[in-house]
Amino acid sequence: MKRCHISRRHKAPFYTIVICTREVGRGSRQPGYRRSVQTKFLTTLCRECLAAGEVRAEGKDLIPCAIKE
């Protein structure tokens, strides 16, 4: 059962916050190159908490580890 992460007593509807990042650009279009994709689950909130809240994520958490610099 889905629940709000702020309080278990909050009522439905609930929303799950997910951030999806995908590598794009000229270098990623080469034949045989696999673009990196990262999906980050943040939280599940009820309507009231989502409307009143602010969602933030660190950029370092959104970049896949397999990228070579």
N, CA, C and O of each residue as an XYZ file, in Angstrom:
276
protein
N       0.838     -1.176      0.000
C       0.000      0.000      0.000
C       0.886      1.244      0.000
O       1.853      1.325      0.758
N       0.556      2.201     -0.844
C       1.309      3.458     -0.909
C       0.956      4.321      0.294
O      -0.190      4.354      0.744
N       1.960      5.012      0.799
C       1.763      5.936      1.913
C       2.622      7.168      1.688
O       3.647      7.104      1.009
N       2.207      8.274      2.253
C       2.974      9.510      2.210
C       4.191      9.357      3.116
O       4.070      8.847      4.230
N       5.359      9.792      2.655
C       6.572      9.671      3.467
C       6.628     10.702      4.590
O       7.444     10.574      5.503
N       5.778     11.718      4.535
C       5.734     12.725      5.603
C       4.959     12.186      6.808
O       5.401     12.331      7.948
N       3.803     11.566      6.554
C       2.986     11.009      7.634
C       2.179      9.834      7.104
O       1.626      9.902      6.006
N       2.112      8.768      7.871
C       1.368      7.575      7.443
C      -0.139      7.802      7.459
O      -0.879      7.044      6.832
N      -0.607      8.832      8.167
C      -2.042      9.082      8.279
C      -2.614      9.925      7.150
O      -3.832     10.086      7.073
N      -1.784     10.463      6.277
C      -2.285     11.289      5.182
C      -3.093     10.445      4.209
O      -2.813      9.261      4.022
N      -4.100     11.060      3.588
C      -5.036     10.359      2.708
C      -4.596     10.436      1.254
O      -3.810     11.300      0.863
N      -5.129      9.502      0.461
C      -4.853      9.445     -0.983
C      -5.464     10.640     -1.680
O      -6.357     11.258     -1.100
N      -5.060     11.006     -2.858
C      -4.168     10.305     -3.778
C      -2.699     10.554     -3.436
O      -2.346     11.575     -2.847
N      -1.855      9.597     -3.819
C      -0.422      9.689     -3.590
C       0.310      9.831     -4.917
O      -0.145      9.328     -5.944
N       1.438     10.515     -4.887
C       2.244     10.746     -6.082
C       3.680     10.318     -5.795
O       4.260     10.702     -4.779
N       4.246      9.521     -6.694
C       5.632      9.098     -6.572
C       6.489     10.016     -7.430
O       6.212     10.187     -8.618
N       7.517     10.605     -6.850
C       8.404     11.524     -7.554
C       9.611     10.734     -8.062
O      10.345     10.133     -7.278
N       9.807     10.742     -9.389
C      10.905     10.027    -10.025
C      11.574     10.985    -11.001
O      10.892     11.700    -11.735
N      12.915     11.004    -11.015
C      13.661     11.814    -11.979
C      14.392     10.860    -12.908
O      15.087      9.947    -12.464
N      14.222     11.086    -14.210
C      14.881     10.251    -15.207
C      15.825     11.139    -16.015
O      15.405     12.166    -16.549
N      17.103     10.748    -16.108
C      18.076     11.500    -16.893
C      18.571     10.613    -18.029
O      18.683      9.397    -17.880
N      18.869     11.249    -19.181
C      19.335     10.512    -20.347
C      20.429     11.314    -21.026
O      20.300     12.527    -21.193
N      21.497     10.652    -21.416
C      22.611     11.303    -22.093
C      22.195     11.651    -23.526
O      21.655     10.805    -24.240
N      22.446     12.887    -23.941
C      22.122     13.339    -25.291
C      23.301     14.120    -25.851
O      24.208     14.500    -25.111
N      23.288     14.357    -27.151
C      24.326     15.166    -27.780
C      25.016     14.435    -28.914
O      24.755     13.258    -29.162
N      25.905     15.149    -29.606
C      26.578     14.594    -30.776
C      27.390     13.350    -30.475
O      27.317     12.380    -31.230
N      28.153     13.344    -29.411
C      29.001     12.209    -29.093
C      28.214     10.945    -28.782
O      28.739      9.840    -28.913
N      26.957     11.100    -28.371
C      26.163      9.927    -28.002
C      25.429      9.322    -29.196
O      24.740      8.314    -29.043
N      25.563      9.918    -30.383
C      24.876      9.390    -31.563
C      25.756      8.487    -32.424
O      25.333      8.081    -33.507
N      26.935      8.172    -31.987
C      27.842      7.339    -32.773
C      27.314      5.907    -32.839
O      26.729      5.426    -31.869
N      27.510      5.218    -33.967
C      27.041      3.835    -34.091
C      27.689      2.945    -33.029
O      28.899      2.999    -32.808
N      26.866      2.131    -32.380
C      27.361      1.214    -31.362
C      27.503      1.813    -29.977
O      27.775      1.084    -29.023
N      27.328      3.117    -29.838
C      27.455      3.777    -28.538
C      26.136      3.668    -27.785
O      25.079      3.970    -28.339
N      26.189      3.242    -26.532
C      24.976      3.148    -25.714
C      24.848      4.389    -24.845
O      25.739      4.703    -24.056
N      23.744      5.084    -24.994
C      23.494      6.268    -24.173
C      23.204      5.838    -22.745
O      22.505      4.851    -22.518
N      23.736      6.570    -21.794
C      23.492      6.240    -20.387
C      22.149      6.809    -19.945
O      21.762      7.911    -20.336
N      21.460      6.046    -19.136
C      20.150      6.430    -18.609
C      20.163      6.151    -17.111
O      20.629      5.101    -16.670
N      19.650      7.094    -16.339
C      19.600      6.940    -14.884
C      18.199      7.301    -14.410
O      17.668      8.342    -14.794
N      17.597      6.457    -13.584
C      16.299      6.739    -12.980
C      16.496      6.807    -11.472
O      17.054      5.892    -10.866
N      16.036      7.889    -10.877
C      16.217      8.108     -9.439
C      14.855      8.263     -8.769
O      14.122      9.204     -9.071
N      14.508      7.342     -7.856
C      13.286      7.430     -7.070
C      13.538      8.388     -5.912
O      14.486      8.208     -5.148
N      12.698      9.399     -5.783
C      12.891     10.372     -4.702
C      11.998     10.096     -3.502
O      12.496      9.857     -2.402
N      10.677     10.127     -3.702
C       9.772      9.977     -2.563
C       8.352      9.734     -3.052
O       8.073      9.830     -4.247
N       7.460      9.418     -2.124
C       6.022      9.328     -2.388
C       5.336     10.289     -1.428
O       5.556     10.238     -0.217
N       4.505     11.165     -1.980
C       3.827     12.180     -1.165
C       2.334     12.218     -1.481
O       1.909     11.833     -2.570
N       1.539     12.692     -0.507
C       0.119     12.907     -0.754
C      -0.053     14.244     -1.473
O       0.907     15.000     -1.620
N      -1.254     14.529     -1.910
C      -1.521     15.752     -2.673
C      -1.168     17.013     -1.886
O      -0.552     17.928     -2.432
N      -1.551     17.071     -0.611
C      -1.305     18.268      0.192
C       0.190     18.506      0.413
O       0.660     19.639      0.310
N       0.934     17.447      0.715
C       2.377     17.592      0.948
C       3.103     17.971     -0.337
O       4.047     18.760     -0.307
N       2.673     17.418     -1.457
C       3.297     17.745     -2.733
C       3.022     19.196     -3.117
O       3.911     19.882     -3.623
N       1.809     19.663     -2.883
C       1.456     21.041     -3.219
C       2.199     22.046     -2.337
O       2.546     23.134     -2.795
N       2.442     21.690     -1.086
C       3.089     22.602     -0.151
C       4.606     22.478     -0.148
O       5.296     23.349      0.382
N       5.132     21.407     -0.732
C       6.560     21.125     -0.618
C       7.394     21.653     -1.766
O       6.895     22.288     -2.695
N       8.684     21.366     -1.668
C       9.666     21.734     -2.681
C      10.546     20.505     -2.914
O      11.052     19.905     -1.966
N      10.722     20.140     -4.178
C      11.505     18.942     -4.519
C      12.873     19.379     -5.011
O      12.975     20.208     -5.916
N      13.933     18.822     -4.416
C      15.311     19.120     -4.814
C      16.086     17.821     -4.969
O      15.822     16.835     -4.281
N      17.056     17.840     -5.893
C      17.920     16.682     -6.083
C      19.325     17.174     -6.409
O      19.489     18.170     -7.114
N      20.327     16.486     -5.905
C      21.724     16.808     -6.197
C      22.069     16.275     -7.580
O      21.689     15.158     -7.930
N      22.778     17.058     -8.355
C      23.176     16.629     -9.695
C      24.060     15.403     -9.693
O      23.967     14.576    -10.600
N      24.920     15.265     -8.692
C      25.823     14.110     -8.645
C      25.056     12.807     -8.467
O      25.559     11.750     -8.847
N      23.852     12.851     -7.901
C      23.033     11.651     -7.735
C      22.321     11.254     -9.025
O      21.796     10.145     -9.125
N      22.299     12.145    -10.006
C      21.555     11.884    -11.241
C      22.446     11.406    -12.383
O      21.936     10.979    -13.420
N      23.774     11.468    -12.212
C      24.694     11.061    -13.264
C      25.080      9.608    -13.042
O      25.518      9.248    -11.949
N      24.925      8.756    -14.072
C      25.297      7.341    -13.921
C      26.786      7.181    -13.611
O      27.610      7.970    -14.071
N      27.114      6.180    -12.846
C      28.504      5.924    -12.435
C      29.371      5.424    -13.591
O      30.593      5.558    -13.534
N      28.771      4.855    -14.633
C      29.526      4.219    -15.711
C      30.119      5.227    -16.706
O      30.814      4.809    -17.631
N      29.878      6.518    -16.558
C      30.376      7.516    -17.494
C      31.868      7.719    -17.270
O      32.310      7.894    -16.135
N      32.644      7.696    -18.351
C      34.077      7.962    -18.278
C      34.309      9.418    -18.675
O      33.783      9.885    -19.686
N      35.091     10.124    -17.880
C      35.352     11.537    -18.171
C      36.633     11.714    -18.926
O      37.006     12.841    -19.253
